[in-house]
C-alpha cells in the first residue's frame, strides 16, 4: 500500500510547480500586494469588487453548466437566496460570526438549488433550462411577496450590515475588495480541488455521455444534484458578496432574469468548463461597458449618451455571443491559449 | 454536510425502488426455473438468458432467446443487420426491459437488469458508437471505469480524507496497469475526443476492463476499424480474457473476424437464435448460410414466423 501512495503522490508534488500555479500566485500577489496600495477607490469599488462577485457566480454556473452539462437560467435566483439568507442570518442570529453566515447562506442556496435541480433527473438541455426559470421567477416573487425576508421593508430592499470579522471591519472600498478577493480565492481553490477529484470526473462523464456514465456506475441522481448543490452554494456566496461588499443595498428586482443571462454570457464568452474562463469572462463583462462608454464618448462626443451606450452594449454583446457560439465554443480562454501557444512557437522558431 | 446527507438519502431511495422486485436469489423463488441449469462439474454460467422476448410496438426485436455463456469463454453473437444483436446487449445491460424472460448473472436473476448496479455486479460493456467521455483525458476515461468503487462523499474528497486518498491511489494504480496492458501509455494524457478512432476503441476497452469485470459485453468492437486494427484489437480481446479471466460476449456482424476469436458463436436472425455452437459447426450450418446469403430456402417461411 505504501508503494502505491508514494508513486502517485510524487507526480502531484511535481505538478504543483506548473506555470498555472505560478500564474495564480502572481495574480494573488498582485491582488493583495499591489492593487490595494495603488488602486483608486473607484477601481476597487466599481470594477474589481463586482468583477470578483460575478466571477464567483460564473464559477458556480460553470460547475453546473460547463462541467456537469446541466443548463440553468436561474443563477440570479441563487444570488438572491444567498444575499437574503445572509442578511436574515445576520439580523436574526446576531451571535453568529459573519463567516458562518456566509457559509450557511451558501448552504441554504444549495438546498434551494437541489430542489430546483430535481427536474434535471427527467429533463435535459432546453427543457431543463426552461424549468430552471421557475427558480428565477419563484424566488423573486417570494422575496417581494413575503416581508419577513426583507425585515418588512415595503419594496423588499435590504441594507447590508457592515462586514466585520472579529475586531476587523471591512468598510472602506479597499477593505471590501480585499474581503471579496479572499472569499473568491478560497472558494475557487476548493472548487478546483473538487473538480480534480472523482466528483469532477463524474460531472464530465454525466455531461459527455449519460448512458455510458450510468453503465459504469456513476450515480446519476447524486451527481446531478451535487452539481446543482455545489453550483448554487458558490452562486449563493457570490450573492452575499454582491449584496454586502459591492452594492450594500439590494432589492429583489436587482436579481432578475437579466442578471441570470449576464452570468450565462460570462461563461459562454469566457469559456465553458474552465475556471479561468469564468474570471476572463467576468472581467470582460465588467470592463467592456466602461471601455465602450469611453470609446463612444471620444468618438461621438455628446451623441453617445447613456441610452445609446446601453443599446450599443447589448448589440455588441449579442453579436459576440453568436460569434463565440459559432466560431469558438470554448470561449476567450481558448483564444488566449491559442495565442500563447502561437507566441511560444514563434519564439522557439526564432531562437 | 447537509448536502451530502441529503443527496445520499435520495440515492438510497433510488436504490430501493429497484431492489425488492427485480433481484432475486435463485434458491429463494425459482429453483427449477433455470433451463439447462448448472451441469455438475461443468463450468458455471456467468451469463444466462432465459426465454428473452422483446418488441417495440409491433416490431419484434427478440423472440424466445436462450443463451448460456460459460465462465472464461469468448462468445460471439452474430447475425445480419437488424437481427436483434444490439437489442440483446441492451437487455443484458438493463437499457431495455424485455417483455418476458430473465437475465441471470451467476446466481442473480433479473427481469430488468438495474443498469446503475451493473458495475457492482461485475459487468462492463462498450458501445457500438463510441461512448467515451470526450472532455476527459484517456487516463481519466479509464480511471472513471472505477467510479462505482468511490464511496467517499464529496466532503471527504474535498478535504482529502485518508479513505478518499487510499481509494484514489488504488484506482489510479489499477488504471495505470490497464493503460500499460493495452499499450496506451503514449496517449494517456491526451483528450479522448482528439484520439484517432482505433485508439478511442482501445481506450473504451480499457475503461471497461479496469474494474476487472467478470463479464464484458462488447458491442461491435470491430466496426469501423481497419483490417490491421481489427487483428490488433482481436489480440487485445483475447489477451483480456487470458490475463483477467474475463468472460466476453461480443456482438459482431462481420462473420470472418469472430471465427478465429470466439469459442462459441450464437447466430441471431429476425430476433430468433437460429444456431449456437463452436465456429466450425456454425461455418457449415445451413440456416446460418441462408440467413447471411439471403437464399430462399424451403424452411425459411417457417423460420420467419
Contacts between the chains, C-beta under 8 A, distances in Angstrom:
chain1	res1	chain2	res2	distance
A	1	B	166	7.5
A	4	B	169	4.9
A	4	B	170	6.6
A	4	B	173	5.0
A	5	B	165	7.5
A	5	B	166	7.7
A	5	B	169	5.2
A	7	B	173	7.5
A	8	B	168	7.6
A	8	B	169	4.8
A	8	B	172	5.1
A	8	B	173	7.1
A	107	B	2	5.5
A	107	B	3	7.2
A	110	B	2	7.5
A	110	B	3	5.5
A	111	B	2	6.8
A	111	B	3	7.7
A	111	B	6	7.3
A	114	B	3	7.3
A	114	B	6	6.4
A	114	B	7	7.3
A	190	B	158	6.4
A	193	B	158	6.2
A	193	B	160	7.9
A	194	B	154	6.7
A	194	B	157	6.9
A	194	B	158	5.3
A	197	B	154	8.0
A	197	B	157	4.3
A	197	B	158	7.2
A	197	B	164	7.5
A	197	B	168	7.4
A	198	B	144	7.8
A	198	B	147	6.7
A	198	B	150	4.5
A	198	B	157	6.2
A	198	B	168	7.0
A	199	B	154	5.2
A	199	B	157	5.7
A	201	B	133	7.9
A	201	B	136	6.4
A	201	B	140	5.6
A	201	B	143	6.8
A	201	B	144	4.9
A	201	B	147	7.4
A	202	B	144	7.3
A	202	B	147	6.2
A	204	B	133	5.7
A	204	B	135	4.9
A	204	B	136	5.4
A	205	B	133	4.9
A	205	B	136	7.4
A	205	B	144	5.5
A	205	B	147	7.2
A	207	B	135	7.0
A	208	B	132	7.5
A	208	B	133	4.1
A	208	B	134	5.3
A	208	B	135	5.5
A	208	B	136	7.4
A	209	B	131	4.8
A	209	B	132	7.3
A	209	B	133	6.0
A	211	B	95	6.9
A	211	B	127	7.8
A	211	B	131	6.8
A	212	B	127	6.4
A	212	B	131	3.8
A	212	B	132	7.7
A	212	B	133	7.3
A	213	B	133	7.6
A	213	B	144	8.0
A	213	B	147	7.8
A	214	B	115	5.2
A	214	B	116	5.8
A	215	B	93	6.0
A	215	B	115	6.0
A	215	B	118	5.6
A	215	B	119	7.4
A	215	B	124	7.7
A	215	B	125	5.8
A	216	B	119	5.8
A	216	B	124	7.6
A	216	B	144	6.3
A	216	B	145	5.8
A	216	B	147	5.4
A	216	B	148	7.0
A	216	B	207	7.3
A	217	B	116	6.9
A	217	B	117	7.7
A	217	B	118	6.9
A	217	B	119	3.3
A	217	B	120	6.4
A	217	B	147	5.2
A	217	B	148	2.8
A	218	B	144	7.1
A	218	B	147	4.6
A	218	B	148	7.8
A	219	B	11	5.8
A	219	B	116	6.9
A	220	B	116	7.2
A	221	B	7	7.7
A	221	B	10	6.1
A	221	B	11	5.7
A	221	B	14	5.2
A	222	B	7	4.8
A	222	B	8	7.1
A	222	B	10	7.0
A	222	B	11	4.6
A	225	B	6	7.8
A	225	B	7	4.9
A	225	B	10	6.6
A	226	B	3	7.1
A	226	B	7	5.6
A	226	B	154	6.0
A	229	B	3	4.6
A	229	B	6	7.8
A	229	B	7	7.0
A	230	B	3	7.7
A	230	B	154	7.5
A	233	B	3	7.5
A	273	B	135	6.5
